[in-house]
Amino acid sequence: MGLVQKRQYYGLLFVAPAVIFFAIFFLYPIVIGFGLSLTDFTLLKPPVWVGLQNYQDLLNDRLFLKSLNVTIGFVLGSTVPVWFISLAMAVLFFQRFPGRELMKVLFFTPLLPSVVVVSVIWKLLLHPSGILSSVIGPIVGQMPIKWLFDLQLSPIMSVVVHDWHIAPFYMIIWLSGLTSIPPELRDAARVDGANALQSFLRVELPLLKPTAVFVAAISTIRAFQGFSIQFVLSPSQGGPLEVNTTLGIVIWKYGFQFFRMGDAAAISVVLFAFILIFTLFQLRLGRSDDFSLN
Amino acid sequence: MTAAKTYESDWAFEARLRRRIRNLILFSVALLISLLFFFPVYLMFSSSFKSEGEIFAIPMHWIPHEFQGFRQYEFAFESTRLERWYINSLVIAAVQTIATVFFGALAGYGFAKFRFPARNILFLFILSIMTVPFQILVIPMFVLVHQLGWHNTYQGLIMPGLISAFGVFMMRQFAYSVPDELLDAARIDGASEFSIFRRIVMPMLKPAAASLAIITFLFSWNSFLWPLVIAQDRDLVTLPVGLTYFSQSLDREPLWAVAMAVSTMATIPVILLFVFFQRYFIEGMMVSGIKG
């Protein structure tokens, strides 16, 4: 074996700490996660093999089915509006006008507080005697408005808070997509007589497709994991009457309140299946060069 | 002649006017939306200087009438273990950030510049980790940490987030740009492989490391689910979990001004990072696509 060949083994040495770490803190948990979903493990007594019983039980589990509904509602409600809001803001901030940089910073601020802080701020804003109630209440002729206790309003508020927090993030992604479009293309469209809207629809939007795939996939995958906002914002960790109980909250409830680890693990597997679909969608439609091996 | 001149200045005037109107419209729309988005953050800040009674004043007080100074902040420190929560969050975020950047760079360099057996398989393994969100791992991770006897300890809080697959992936992308000639020259000079990493590769990876460090810090600083399930002891709790104690009390109305003071304090480190490292902050967020 030559010296050059021998040297290549240093690479193995360099990657070893990370690989060993992930073997312990990723591979092992994944394996026991699947394993646990086939048992009735409760932390208190040793696991007993039940086969696919947990999965079968989920089909009749009222709380799980409810949370599936809630999660899909949250995914649809929170992703589609935020795509359009963030794209519109990106197009706006792509124009030149006085005061643009300052306003971009102001628009960006919701991204800075953590999700828990964001939820606590909005819990105050949406308090029955809070600001939003006192401003909007007289308009709709109802005082006070119990935003977070109303079965219809409460899940909508989770969406509003989520989109308010995350819109600036997608805005900067759209903005970098817009910036990467060569200005000559836009100029050429204008010379050919296209107006601003036509040039946007015909030239810029098609070129933004990779960005759109990225935003759509990332936002969907994130929304499926909805947990913190619903946990902190809602009056009783997913309430009222479970209208904010996402799959994430059910996993937490079954695992850490009822100690039904087997059921919680089975729900985790179901959630993983959902997320995997959208990950594959992203990998397939997105720029594949990001994941090349060489 | 005069007619042509008037015509031209009319045209210039009209163009200028159109431009002014366009700017005014864009300015107004952007200002309105930006203020709408900024308002809740402003409310957090201003409410932290109000008295509890003034929080729900109608109409709302934009500037506190009974300015409390830092009284609510002092109260938060005196009445809870806030100082401890703050230190916990800082220590955990610091350890995870340093480890993620160091081991990420080490492994990323290893994957980018060496050809060893099973390299592609191992790298695919790292890539596959990125597709699995933590939410799905929380149950088995809890069982693992329980088995290790780390439940309710700092190891239990820190270890699962010590190295990130994304960190390895990102550093690998940047390690490719290190010129092979530079590495070979150092080898001819007799430098050891590890000192090449430390003296040549690490300095060249600095900009990427800065972005990675910032997003890792944010991710750790904001993380909620894991500390929520793993830290039972009130002295082990991190800032986000501690903050929920202020807002979750069911039997009485929360102390909102105090909660806003704690929220403001939890946000200050992030604001500082944003102000001083804006470029790395935004770059880090964009390449990662994760937002804590």
Interface residues (C-beta under 8 A of the other chain):
Chain A: R7 Q8 Y9 Y10 G11 L12 L13 F14 V15 P17 A18 V19 F21 F22 I24 F25 F26 L27 Y28 P29 I30 I32 G33 L36 F41 L43 M89 L92 F93 Q95 F97 P98 G99 R100 M103 K104 L106 F107 T109 P110 L111 L112 P113 S114 V115 V116 V117 V118 S119 V120 I121 W122 K123 L124 L125 H127 S129 G130 I131 S134 W164 I166 A167 P168 F169 I172 I173 S176 F214 I218 I221 R222 Q225 F227 S228 F231 V232 S236 G248 I251 W252 G255 F256 M261 A264 A265 S268 V269 L271 F272 I275 L276 T279 F291 L293
Chain B: R22 N23 L26 F27 V29 A30 L31 I33 S34 L35 F37 F38 P40 V41 L43 M44 S47 I55 F56 I58 P59 M60 F103 G104 L106 A107 Y109 G110 F111 K113 F114 R115 F116 P117 R119 N120 L122 F123 L124 F125 I126 L127 I129 T131 V132 P133 Q135 I136 L137 V138 I139 P140 M141 F142 V143 L144 H146 M159 P160 L162 I163 A165 V168 R187 E193 F197 W221 N222 F224 L225 L228 V229 P240 V241 L243 T244 F246 S247 Q248 L250 W256 A259 M260 S263 A266 T267 V270 I271 F274 I282 M285 M286 G289 K291 G292
